[in-house]
Amino acid sequence: DRCPLRNNAYLGGTMLFNDKVPCSSKTFARYAAYVMQDDVLYQYFTVREALTFAARLKLKIPEVEQELRIDQILKDLGITHIQNSMIGSAEKKVISGGERKRTSIGVEMITDPSVLMLDEPTSGLDSFKATSIVRLLKSLADKRGKTIISTIHAPSSEAFFYFDRLVLMADGYTVYQGDAGTTCMDYFKALDMFEVPRFCNPGDFFLKVLAINYPKQEEDFAKLEELNRKYQERQARQVEAESKYIKLDVPDDRGAMIGPAKTSIQISQLMMRSNVLMKREPRLTRAKVTQTVLICLFMMPVFWELRVPQGASYATAIEYQQNMIGALYFTATVQVMLNFLPTVIIFQSEKPIYVREKAGDMYSVWTYAFTKWIAEMP
């Protein structure tokens, strides 16, 4: 849904869960979850509030069971000790980058997905935190039976060996697909193309040797052709054969447990989030009060004692009535602008959050707009 299609391009193909269930926005939400590269979280929520908000809008189970699931996720991710800490933003940091990433993973794990996909989960983290995130993903795969699919860019040598399977790509083409660890190194060594030096980080080495210069030179085209030819000869048929031998059952229908909440719950949760904003960011409320007072002080001397004098002529009465209409028009316009401009400014910071939550089918556009309108009325 997020791929830009230009010049009459189109996307084709079929995606299936366990080779049985077609992948759509609804079935994806039931069986899988996607963690974005950037940690798009509501900065005024605490860690527990972020998970609770997601649980209320994504799950159809009783709240008692939701709380038990939240407690388990906090424990599994190792963030119980910061559950009451505010998340913060890039400008106002409260929790660390690794803790923010764990919180992002927890928000998506609230539906207990069978497949968890992550886009470069170690970006922006130091080597220690990046390794801890990869170790956490490995633990979720081994202990909770999750299928973890992740893109990763230049992992450390320790993080590299936590992966079970590896897909290497060059210029959009798959050049290796199979077991990670020493198997991938032996594969390229057997091709007589290159050999990973001893004590070298395999991730850094593959990134270096598979890199393509742009614009492409003759040696780049030759390298791509050789890599593709070797892959088709050595691995393509093997991978296709493996996929035919694997037979999976039809996944359970989880529609009764996972899905959009009722409209009343959506409104209550979005209103709660707006109240959290006003409570934990009082500068916005003070700014609105100050604006209203200044506008009143400006209007009072202009429209003071604006009424039709007793015994005034018809022409004078019409003139005063026009002044009254002008005052009402000015008051209405000012009230609209005072509510409109702050909402636009706030929405700019909330837009990435809205896009993520709307893509997850957590609430409708009209529900979001209605709650923002109600919250901005005072």
C-alpha positions, 0 to 999 in steps of 0.5 A: 500500500505504501509503494509509489506507482509511477509511469503506469507501473503496477504490483502483481503477485500473490501473498498467502499465509501458510499457502492457504489464506490470502494476505489482505489488510484484515488478515495481515492484522490477524496473523502478522505485525510490522515494526517501522524503522522509526519509533513512532510513539505518542510522546506523552504516554507512558510505556504502559499507557502506549501498550494499553491504548493499543490493546483497547483498540486492537483486541476484542477480549475482556480488559482483564485478559488485556492487562494480563497480556500487557504484563507478559509483554512488559516482562518478555521485553524487559521493560517492566521497570520503565512501564510508568516512565513517559516515552518522550520525543527526540527533542525531550528524551526520557527513555533510551533508544533501546527502550523506545525500540522495545516499546515499539515492538511491544505495541505491535506484539499486543495482538500476539502475531505469529509473524513479526516483521521489522525494518532495520530495528538496530538503526540509530543504536550503538553496538551494545543496544543493537545486539540486545535487540537482536538477542531479544528477537532471537528469544521471541523466536525460540521461546514464543515460537514467533517467525521474525523477519527483519532487514538489518544493515551492517550488524555487529559480528555478535548480532549476525550469528543470532540469525537462523536464515539469511537473505543477501541482496545486490541491486534488488536481486537475491544472491544468497538465501539459506542458513546464516553463520558459516554456511553462507561463508562456505557458499561464496567460498565454494563459488571461488568468488570471494572468501570472508577473511578470518576475524572479519565481521561477515555483515560488514564484509558482505555489505562491502563486496555486494555493494554496487556503484551508481552509476553502474560501471562495467565491473558492476554489471559483470558482478551482478551477472555472475552473482545471479547466474551462480544463484540460479545454478546453485540455490534457486532450485533448492529453495523452490524444492524446499518450499514444496516439501513444507506443508503447513496447516490452515492458520486459525481464524483469530477474527473473534479476538483481533479487530477494530474496537467499537466506535464508543471505545475508539472515542473514549480512548482518543479522548483519553489521549487528548486529555493526557496531552492537556494534562502533561503539556499545560503550555498548550492550554496556557497559550489558548487561555492567553490568546482568548484573554488578549482577543477579549482585551482587543475587542472590548474597547472596539465594541464597547456599549454597542447597542442601538440608542433609545429613540434613534432614527431608522438610519442610525438603528440600521448602522448600529445593527450593521456594527453588531453584525460585524462584531458577531462575524469578527467573534465567530472568525476569531473563535474558528481561527483560535481553534483551527491553528493550534489543531493544525500545529498539533496534527503535524506532530501527530501525523506519523502516529495517525498514519501508523495507527490508521494503517493498523485499522485502529480507528476511522478518520471520522472518529479521529476528527470528531474527538479532536474537534471535541477536545479542542472546543474548550 
